[in-house]
Amino acid sequence: MIRVLAILLAVIAAPAFAENVSTAPAAILRGLDKVDGSLTDMEMATGESRDYGRLQITLGECRYPEGNPSGNAYAHLTIREGDAEAPIFAGWMIAKTPALNALDHARYDVWVLRCKTE
């Protein structure tokens, strides 16, 4: 009974935790080549695709808390390897918790650092 009540309260309270967001025209991503240990920062505009090693990264959108551009960024990325049609990653990455929804690749890591508003 208590468990059902806790779940019910969590569902009812969920909209209260929703955050208003703004959309940025660009994002800053960071890539790690695990073989040579090199880091690469990439500034990408919304809709832009960029090659990083054998990966092709496409930024769909970057969002940040309304009125706080330096706050936690959320970027929608599509990542393909080589000429493959099926992406190896497609979804939202969150700057403060990159491991929550991470790219799973043997050689490369890619994560979002922040949205770029200018």
Beta strands, then each sheet from edge to edge (+ up, - down):
strand 1: 21-24
strand 2: 26-33
strand 3: 39-45
strand 4: 49-52
strand 5: 55-65
strand 6: 74-81
strand 7: 89-94
strand 8: 108-116
sheet 1: 1+ 5- 4+
sheet 2: 1+ 5- 6+ 7-
sheet 3: 3+ 2- 8+
end
